[in-house]
């Protein structure tokens, strides 16, 4: 379901080079404690990666509670 996925992704990240807001990342990869997003600015053509770091994963929280 595309709508659910797009709600999950960050939006309007400013370009690291020109500051132009980018509506959506062109690619992302989920890791156990982080998600990497690849942004491509159509205004200046700059591509950059942003990484969101998280604390414990849900699985680790369940393991610690057991
Ligand atoms: Zn840009």
PDB file of the backbone (N, CA, C, O) and the ligand in Angstrom, with CONECT records:
HET     ZN  A 101       1
ATOM      1  N   UNK A   1       0.851  -1.192   0.000  1.00  0.00           N
ATOM      2  CA  UNK A   1       0.000   0.000   0.000  1.00  0.00           C
ATOM      3  C   UNK A   1       0.887   1.244   0.000  1.00  0.00           C
ATOM      4  O   UNK A   1       1.563   1.523   0.991  1.00  0.00           O
ATOM      5  N   UNK A   2       0.890   1.958  -1.054  1.00  0.00           N
ATOM      6  CA  UNK A   2       1.834   3.061  -1.242  1.00  0.00           C
ATOM      7  C   UNK A   2       1.587   4.175  -0.236  1.00  0.00           C
ATOM      8  O   UNK A   2       2.544   4.764   0.267  1.00  0.00           O
ATOM      9  N   UNK A   3       0.341   4.478   0.070  1.00  0.00           N
ATOM     10  CA  UNK A   3       0.032   5.592   0.971  1.00  0.00           C
ATOM     11  C   UNK A   3       0.655   5.356   2.341  1.00  0.00           C
ATOM     12  O   UNK A   3       1.181   6.288   2.948  1.00  0.00           O
ATOM     13  N   UNK A   4       0.603   4.126   2.833  1.00  0.00           N
ATOM     14  CA  UNK A   4       1.163   3.816   4.146  1.00  0.00           C
ATOM     15  C   UNK A   4       2.677   3.993   4.129  1.00  0.00           C
ATOM     16  O   UNK A   4       3.253   4.514   5.084  1.00  0.00           O
ATOM     17  N   UNK A   5       3.322   3.564   3.051  1.00  0.00           N
ATOM     18  CA  UNK A   5       4.773   3.696   2.946  1.00  0.00           C
ATOM     19  C   UNK A   5       5.163   5.168   2.893  1.00  0.00           C
ATOM     20  O   UNK A   5       6.116   5.570   3.560  1.00  0.00           O
ATOM     21  N   UNK A   6       4.460   5.969   2.128  1.00  0.00           N
ATOM     22  CA  UNK A   6       4.837   7.373   2.004  1.00  0.00           C
ATOM     23  C   UNK A   6       4.593   8.130   3.307  1.00  0.00           C
ATOM     24  O   UNK A   6       5.272   9.121   3.577  1.00  0.00           O
ATOM     25  N   UNK A   7       3.651   7.687   4.107  1.00  0.00           N
ATOM     26  CA  UNK A   7       3.444   8.314   5.411  1.00  0.00           C
ATOM     27  C   UNK A   7       4.609   8.013   6.350  1.00  0.00           C
ATOM     28  O   UNK A   7       4.932   8.812   7.230  1.00  0.00           O
ATOM     29  N   UNK A   8       5.230   6.861   6.156  1.00  0.00           N
ATOM     30  CA  UNK A   8       6.317   6.415   7.013  1.00  0.00           C
ATOM     31  C   UNK A   8       7.617   7.148   6.695  1.00  0.00           C
ATOM     32  O   UNK A   8       8.449   7.354   7.579  1.00  0.00           O
ATOM     33  N   UNK A   9       7.789   7.537   5.449  1.00  0.00           N
ATOM     34  CA  UNK A   9       9.026   8.173   5.033  1.00  0.00           C
ATOM     35  C   UNK A   9       9.039   9.660   5.403  1.00  0.00           C
ATOM     36  O   UNK A   9       7.988  10.296   5.474  1.00  0.00           O
ATOM     37  N   UNK A  10      10.233  10.206   5.638  1.00  0.00           N
ATOM     38  CA  UNK A  10      10.320  11.657   5.864  1.00  0.00           C
ATOM     39  C   UNK A  10      10.016  12.408   4.576  1.00  0.00           C
ATOM     40  O   UNK A  10      10.195  11.884   3.477  1.00  0.00           O
ATOM     41  N   UNK A  11       9.557  13.631   4.727  1.00  0.00           N
ATOM     42  CA  UNK A  11       9.206  14.454   3.571  1.00  0.00           C
ATOM     43  C   UNK A  11       9.883  15.811   3.686  1.00  0.00           C
ATOM     44  O   UNK A  11      10.243  16.261   4.774  1.00  0.00           O
ATOM     45  N   UNK A  12      10.045  16.451   2.529  1.00  0.00           N
ATOM     46  CA  UNK A  12      10.486  17.851   2.467  1.00  0.00           C
ATOM     47  C   UNK A  12      11.818  18.076   3.185  1.00  0.00           C
ATOM     48  O   UNK A  12      12.001  19.080   3.873  1.00  0.00           O
ATOM     49  N   UNK A  13      12.739  17.131   3.017  1.00  0.00           N
ATOM     50  CA  UNK A  13      14.072  17.324   3.575  1.00  0.00           C
ATOM     51  C   UNK A  13      14.796  18.382   2.737  1.00  0.00           C
ATOM     52  O   UNK A  13      14.823  18.266   1.512  1.00  0.00           O
ATOM     53  N   UNK A  14      15.378  19.399   3.354  1.00  0.00           N
ATOM     54  CA  UNK A  14      16.070  20.410   2.552  1.00  0.00           C
ATOM     55  C   UNK A  14      17.339  19.845   1.928  1.00  0.00           C
ATOM     56  O   UNK A  14      18.064  19.078   2.562  1.00  0.00           O
ATOM     57  N   UNK A  15      17.601  20.227   0.689  1.00  0.00           N
ATOM     58  CA  UNK A  15      18.812  19.819  -0.015  1.00  0.00           C
ATOM     59  C   UNK A  15      20.037  20.280   0.764  1.00  0.00           C
ATOM     60  O   UNK A  15      20.084  21.413   1.242  1.00  0.00           O
ATOM     61  N   UNK A  16      21.039  19.392   0.894  1.00  0.00           N
ATOM     62  CA  UNK A  16      22.252  19.726   1.645  1.00  0.00           C
ATOM     63  C   UNK A  16      23.098  20.767   0.910  1.00  0.00           C
ATOM     64  O   UNK A  16      23.979  21.380   1.514  1.00  0.00           O
ATOM     65  N   UNK A  17      22.849  20.971  -0.358  1.00  0.00           N
ATOM     66  CA  UNK A  17      23.659  21.921  -1.127  1.00  0.00           C
ATOM     67  C   UNK A  17      22.939  23.246  -1.373  1.00  0.00           C
ATOM     68  O   UNK A  17      23.523  24.309  -1.165  1.00  0.00           O
ATOM     69  N   UNK A  18      21.671  23.199  -1.816  1.00  0.00           N
ATOM     70  CA  UNK A  18      20.999  24.455  -2.181  1.00  0.00           C
ATOM     71  C   UNK A  18      19.834  24.782  -1.245  1.00  0.00           C
ATOM     72  O   UNK A  18      19.281  25.880  -1.311  1.00  0.00           O
ATOM     73  N   UNK A  19      19.456  23.838  -0.372  1.00  0.00           N
ATOM     74  CA  UNK A  19      18.400  24.112   0.602  1.00  0.00           C
ATOM     75  C   UNK A  19      16.992  23.942   0.062  1.00  0.00           C
ATOM     76  O   UNK A  19      16.020  24.148   0.788  1.00  0.00           O
ATOM     77  N   UNK A  20      16.873  23.570  -1.200  1.00  0.00           N
ATOM     78  CA  UNK A  20      15.555  23.369  -1.796  1.00  0.00           C
ATOM     79  C   UNK A  20      14.889  22.142  -1.153  1.00  0.00           C
ATOM     80  O   UNK A  20      15.527  21.094  -1.052  1.00  0.00           O
ATOM     81  N   UNK A  21      13.634  22.242  -0.720  1.00  0.00           N
ATOM     82  CA  UNK A  21      12.991  21.082  -0.109  1.00  0.00           C
ATOM     83  C   UNK A  21      12.781  19.952  -1.109  1.00  0.00           C
ATOM     84  O   UNK A  21      12.341  20.184  -2.236  1.00  0.00           O
ATOM     85  N   UNK A  22      13.097  18.727  -0.691  1.00  0.00           N
ATOM     86  CA  UNK A  22      12.930  17.556  -1.549  1.00  0.00           C
ATOM     87  C   UNK A  22      11.736  16.771  -1.017  1.00  0.00           C
ATOM     88  O   UNK A  22      11.730  16.381   0.150  1.00  0.00           O
ATOM     89  N   UNK A  23      10.733  16.535  -1.847  1.00  0.00           N
ATOM     90  CA  UNK A  23       9.488  15.927  -1.366  1.00  0.00           C
ATOM     91  C   UNK A  23       9.678  14.550  -0.718  1.00  0.00           C
ATOM     92  O   UNK A  23       9.135  14.297   0.358  1.00  0.00           O
ATOM     93  N   UNK A  24      10.436  13.668  -1.357  1.00  0.00           N
ATOM     94  CA  UNK A  24      10.582  12.299  -0.856  1.00  0.00           C
ATOM     95  C   UNK A  24      11.971  11.773  -1.172  1.00  0.00           C
ATOM     96  O   UNK A  24      12.567  12.181  -2.169  1.00  0.00           O
ATOM     97  N   UNK A  25      12.508  10.866  -0.338  1.00  0.00           N
ATOM     98  CA  UNK A  25      13.769  10.215  -0.693  1.00  0.00           C
ATOM     99  C   UNK A  25      13.553   9.296  -1.891  1.00  0.00           C
ATOM    100  O   UNK A  25      12.469   8.741  -2.071  1.00  0.00           O
ATOM    101  N   UNK A  26      14.600   9.139  -2.712  1.00  0.00           N
ATOM    102  CA  UNK A  26      14.468   8.277  -3.888  1.00  0.00           C
ATOM    103  C   UNK A  26      14.740   6.823  -3.531  1.00  0.00           C
ATOM    104  O   UNK A  26      14.431   5.925  -4.313  1.00  0.00           O
ATOM    105  N   UNK A  27      15.319   6.582  -2.350  1.00  0.00           N
ATOM    106  CA  UNK A  27      15.670   5.216  -1.943  1.00  0.00           C
ATOM    107  C   UNK A  27      15.835   5.221  -0.440  1.00  0.00           C
ATOM    108  O   UNK A  27      16.247   6.225   0.141  1.00  0.00           O
ATOM    109  N   UNK A  28      15.516   4.110   0.189  1.00  0.00           N
ATOM    110  CA  UNK A  28      15.813   3.987   1.613  1.00  0.00           C
ATOM    111  C   UNK A  28      16.102   2.538   1.951  1.00  0.00           C
ATOM    112  O   UNK A  28      15.679   1.626   1.241  1.00  0.00           O
ATOM    113  N   UNK A  29      16.833   2.333   3.049  1.00  0.00           N
ATOM    114  CA  UNK A  29      17.187   0.991   3.482  1.00  0.00           C
ATOM    115  C   UNK A  29      17.042   0.930   4.993  1.00  0.00           C
ATOM    116  O   UNK A  29      17.633   1.732   5.716  1.00  0.00           O
ATOM    117  N   UNK A  30      16.260  -0.017   5.461  1.00  0.00           N
ATOM    118  CA  UNK A  30      16.069  -0.195   6.895  1.00  0.00           C
ATOM    119  C   UNK A  30      17.163  -1.076   7.464  1.00  0.00           C
ATOM    120  O   UNK A  30      17.478  -2.125   6.902  1.00  0.00           O
ATOM    121  N   UNK A  31      17.737  -0.659   8.564  1.00  0.00           N
ATOM    122  CA  UNK A  31      18.687  -1.482   9.296  1.00  0.00           C
ATOM    123  C   UNK A  31      18.117  -1.760  10.673  1.00  0.00           C
ATOM    124  O   UNK A  31      17.031  -1.278  10.998  1.00  0.00           O
ATOM    125  N   UNK A  32      18.842  -2.545  11.508  1.00  0.00           N
ATOM    126  CA  UNK A  32      18.330  -2.875  12.842  1.00  0.00           C
ATOM    127  C   UNK A  32      18.195  -1.660  13.749  1.00  0.00           C
ATOM    128  O   UNK A  32      17.274  -1.622  14.565  1.00  0.00           O
ATOM    129  N   UNK A  33      19.049  -0.694  13.645  1.00  0.00           N
ATOM    130  CA  UNK A  33      18.984   0.495  14.503  1.00  0.00           C
ATOM    131  C   UNK A  33      18.987   1.785  13.717  1.00  0.00           C
ATOM    132  O   UNK A  33      19.080   2.863  14.305  1.00  0.00           O
ATOM    133  N   UNK A  34      18.888   1.703  12.412  1.00  0.00           N
ATOM    134  CA  UNK A  34      18.936   2.924  11.615  1.00  0.00           C
ATOM    135  C   UNK A  34      18.244   2.716  10.285  1.00  0.00           C
ATOM    136  O   UNK A  34      18.073   1.587   9.824  1.00  0.00           O
ATOM    137  N   UNK A  35      17.851   3.810   9.683  1.00  0.00           N
ATOM    138  CA  UNK A  35      17.316   3.794   8.332  1.00  0.00           C
ATOM    139  C   UNK A  35      18.085   4.824   7.521  1.00  0.00           C
ATOM    140  O   UNK A  35      18.232   5.974   7.936  1.00  0.00           O
ATOM    141  N   UNK A  36      18.573   4.403   6.361  1.00  0.00           N
ATOM    142  CA  UNK A  36      19.304   5.301   5.476  1.00  0.00           C
ATOM    143  C   UNK A  36      18.369   5.786   4.373  1.00  0.00           C
ATOM    144  O   UNK A  36      17.612   5.006   3.795  1.00  0.00           O
ATOM    145  N   UNK A  37      18.433   7.065   4.097  1.00  0.00           N
ATOM    146  CA  UNK A  37      17.610   7.654   3.042  1.00  0.00           C
ATOM    147  C   UNK A  37      18.519   8.314   2.017  1.00  0.00           C
ATOM    148  O   UNK A  37      19.463   9.018   2.377  1.00  0.00           O
ATOM    149  N   UNK A  38      18.235   8.089   0.750  1.00  0.00           N
ATOM    150  CA  UNK A  38      18.975   8.754  -0.315  1.00  0.00           C
ATOM    151  C   UNK A  38      18.074   9.824  -0.935  1.00  0.00           C
ATOM    152  O   UNK A  38      16.968   9.548  -1.402  1.00  0.00           O
ATOM    153  N   UNK A  39      18.585  11.038  -0.920  1.00  0.00           N
ATOM    154  CA  UNK A  39      17.819  12.183  -1.431  1.00  0.00           C
ATOM    155  C   UNK A  39      18.458  12.680  -2.704  1.00  0.00           C
ATOM    156  O   UNK A  39      19.684  12.701  -2.819  1.00  0.00           O
ATOM    157  N   UNK A  40      17.651  13.079  -3.655  1.00  0.00           N
ATOM    158  CA  UNK A  40      18.132  13.627  -4.915  1.00  0.00           C
ATOM    159  C   UNK A  40      17.406  14.932  -5.181  1.00  0.00           C
ATOM    160  O   UNK A  40      16.187  14.954  -5.352  1.00  0.00           O
ATOM    161  N   UNK A  41      18.156  16.010  -5.215  1.00  0.00           N
ATOM    162  CA  UNK A  41      17.573  17.318  -5.456  1.00  0.00           C
ATOM    163  C   UNK A  41      17.402  17.530  -6.961  1.00  0.00           C
ATOM    164  O   UNK A  41      18.380  17.521  -7.710  1.00  0.00           O
ATOM    165  N   UNK A  42      16.162  17.719  -7.396  1.00  0.00           N
ATOM    166  CA  UNK A  42      15.924  17.945  -8.828  1.00  0.00           C
ATOM    167  C   UNK A  42      16.291  19.382  -9.211  1.00  0.00           C
ATOM    168  O   UNK A  42      16.450  19.698 -10.390  1.00  0.00           O
ATOM    169  N   UNK A  43      16.423  20.243  -8.207  1.00  0.00           N
ATOM    170  CA  UNK A  43      16.743  21.648  -8.479  1.00  0.00           C
ATOM    171  C   UNK A  43      18.208  21.799  -8.900  1.00  0.00           C
ATOM    172  O   UNK A  43      18.497  22.454  -9.902  1.00  0.00           O
ATOM    173  N   UNK A  44      19.134  21.199  -8.143  1.00  0.00           N
ATOM    174  CA  UNK A  44      20.561  21.362  -8.438  1.00  0.00           C
ATOM    175  C   UNK A  44      21.240  20.041  -8.806  1.00  0.00           C
ATOM    176  O   UNK A  44      22.407  20.041  -9.198  1.00  0.00           O
ATOM    177  N   UNK A  45      20.530  18.921  -8.687  1.00  0.00           N
ATOM    178  CA  UNK A  45      21.095  17.639  -9.091  1.00  0.00           C
ATOM    179  C   UNK A  45      21.928  16.959  -8.023  1.00  0.00           C
ATOM    180  O   UNK A  45      22.493  15.894  -8.272  1.00  0.00           O
ATOM    181  N   UNK A  46      22.016  17.546  -6.842  1.00  0.00           N
ATOM    182  CA  UNK A  46      22.842  16.996  -5.767  1.00  0.00           C
ATOM    183  C   UNK A  46      22.158  15.773  -5.145  1.00  0.00           C
ATOM    184  O   UNK A  46      20.946  15.761  -4.928  1.00  0.00           O
ATOM    185  N   UNK A  47      22.965  14.754  -4.866  1.00  0.00           N
ATOM    186  CA  UNK A  47      22.456  13.559  -4.176  1.00  0.00           C
ATOM    187  C   UNK A  47      23.186  13.421  -2.856  1.00  0.00           C
ATOM    188  O   UNK A  47      24.394  13.646  -2.785  1.00  0.00           O
ATOM    189  N   UNK A  48      22.460  13.051  -1.807  1.00  0.00           N
ATOM    190  CA  UNK A  48      23.103  12.856  -0.515  1.00  0.00           C
ATOM    191  C   UNK A  48      22.309  11.845   0.295  1.00  0.00           C
ATOM    192  O   UNK A  48      21.122  11.616   0.064  1.00  0.00           O
ATOM    193  N   UNK A  49      23.011  11.249   1.254  1.00  0.00           N
ATOM    194  CA  UNK A  49      22.390  10.244   2.096  1.00  0.00           C
ATOM    195  C   UNK A  49      22.209  10.811   3.499  1.00  0.00           C
ATOM    196  O   UNK A  49      23.093  11.487   4.026  1.00  0.00           O
ATOM    197  N   UNK A  50      21.071  10.533   4.087  1.00  0.00           N
ATOM    198  CA  UNK A  50      20.818  10.919   5.473  1.00  0.00           C
ATOM    199  C   UNK A  50      20.450   9.647   6.229  1.00  0.00           C
ATOM    200  O   UNK A  50      19.721   8.798   5.716  1.00  0.00           O
ATOM    201  N   UNK A  51      20.953   9.526   7.438  1.00  0.00           N
ATOM    202  CA  UNK A  51      20.716   8.322   8.225  1.00  0.00           C
ATOM    203  C   UNK A  51      19.988   8.701   9.512  1.00  0.00           C
ATOM    204  O   UNK A  51      20.409   9.598  10.243  1.00  0.00           O
ATOM    205  N   UNK A  52      18.890   7.998   9.770  1.00  0.00           N
ATOM    206  CA  UNK A  52      18.164   8.182  11.021  1.00  0.00           C
ATOM    207  C   UNK A  52      18.549   7.043  11.956  1.00  0.00           C
ATOM    208  O   UNK A  52      18.410   5.870  11.609  1.00  0.00           O
ATOM    209  N   UNK A  53      19.033   7.395  13.144  1.00  0.00           N
ATOM    210  CA  UNK A  53      19.420   6.387  14.125  1.00  0.00           C
ATOM    211  C   UNK A  53      18.324   6.239  15.164  1.00  0.00           C
ATOM    212  O   UNK A  53      17.693   7.215  15.568  1.00  0.00           O
ATOM    213  N   UNK A  54      18.112   5.013  15.585  1.00  0.00           N
ATOM    214  CA  UNK A  54      17.099   4.731  16.588  1.00  0.00           C
ATOM    215  C   UNK A  54      17.760   4.094  17.799  1.00  0.00           C
ATOM    216  O   UNK A  54      18.914   3.671  17.732  1.00  0.00           O
ATOM    217  N   UNK A  55      17.038   4.025  18.897  1.00  0.00           N
ATOM    218  CA  UNK A  55      17.509   3.317  20.082  1.00  0.00           C
ATOM    219  C   UNK A  55      17.312   1.826  19.878  1.00  0.00           C
ATOM    220  O   UNK A  55      17.718   1.262  18.862  1.00  0.00           O
ATOM    221  N   UNK A  56      16.699   1.214  20.832  1.00  0.00           N
ATOM    222  CA  UNK A  56      16.477  -0.217  20.743  1.00  0.00           C
ATOM    223  C   UNK A  56      15.407  -0.521  19.709  1.00  0.00           C
ATOM    224  O   UNK A  56      14.467   0.248  19.509  1.00  0.00           O
ATOM    225  N   UNK A  57      15.575  -1.664  19.060  1.00  0.00           N
ATOM    226  CA  UNK A  57      14.523  -2.130  18.166  1.00  0.00           C
ATOM    227  C   UNK A  57      13.421  -2.754  19.003  1.00  0.00           C
ATOM    228  O   UNK A  57      13.615  -3.029  20.187  1.00  0.00           O
ATOM    229  N   UNK A  58      12.283  -2.973  18.403  1.00  0.00           N
ATOM    230  CA  UNK A  58      11.177  -3.615  19.134  1.00  0.00           C
ATOM    231  C   UNK A  58      11.547  -5.014  19.613  1.00  0.00           C
ATOM    232  O   UNK A  58      11.151  -5.435  20.699  1.00  0.00           O
ATOM    233  N   UNK A  59      12.315  -5.732  18.786  1.00  0.00           N
ATOM    234  CA  UNK A  59      12.724  -7.082  19.169  1.00  0.00           C
ATOM    235  C   UNK A  59      13.618  -7.043  20.410  1.00  0.00           C
ATOM    236  O   UNK A  59      13.487  -7.882  21.301  1.00  0.00           O
ATOM    237  N   UNK A  60      14.515  -6.081  20.461  1.00  0.00           N
ATOM    238  CA  UNK A  60      15.403  -5.983  21.621  1.00  0.00           C
ATOM    239  C   UNK A  60      14.638  -5.594  22.875  1.00  0.00           C
ATOM    240  O   UNK A  60      14.949  -6.067  23.968  1.00  0.00           O
ATOM    241  N   UNK A  61      13.640  -4.735  22.723  1.00  0.00           N
ATOM    242  CA  UNK A  61      12.833  -4.361  23.892  1.00  0.00           C
ATOM    243  C   UNK A  61      12.089  -5.569  24.441  1.00  0.00           C
ATOM    244  O   UNK A  61      11.979  -5.743  25.655  1.00  0.00           O
ATOM    245  N   UNK A  62      11.576  -6.409  23.529  1.00  0.00           N
ATOM    246  CA  UNK A  62      10.874  -7.615  23.976  1.00  0.00           C
ATOM    247  C   UNK A  62      11.859  -8.572  24.655  1.00  0.00           C
ATOM    248  O   UNK A  62      11.524  -9.199  25.660  1.00  0.00           O
ATOM    249  N   UNK A  63      13.078  -8.683  24.103  1.00  0.00           N
ATOM    250  CA  UNK A  63      14.081  -9.595  24.664  1.00  0.00           C
ATOM    251  C   UNK A  63      14.495  -9.128  26.055  1.00  0.00           C
ATOM    252  O   UNK A  63      14.662  -9.952  26.954  1.00  0.00           O
ATOM    253  N   UNK A  64      14.661  -7.832  26.247  1.00  0.00           N
ATOM    254  CA  UNK A  64      15.046  -7.304  27.553  1.00  0.00           C
ATOM    255  C   UNK A  64      13.922  -7.466  28.581  1.00  0.00           C
ATOM    256  O   UNK A  64      14.183  -7.642  29.771  1.00  0.00           O
ATOM    257  N   UNK A  65      12.689  -7.406  28.121  1.00  0.00           N
ATOM    258  CA  UNK A  65      11.561  -7.521  29.056  1.00  0.00           C
ATOM    259  C   UNK A  65      11.353  -8.969  29.480  1.00  0.00           C
ATOM    260  O   UNK A  65      10.741  -9.224  30.517  1.00  0.00           O
ATOM    261  N   UNK A  66      11.858  -9.934  28.686  1.00  0.00           N
ATOM    262  CA  UNK A  66      11.622 -11.353  29.002  1.00  0.00           C
ATOM    263  C   UNK A  66      12.510 -11.806  30.155  1.00  0.00           C
ATOM    264  O   UNK A  66      12.450 -12.967  30.561  1.00  0.00           O
TER     265      UNK A  66
HETATM  266 ZN    ZN A 101      19.708  21.189  -4.321  1.00  0.00          ZN
END
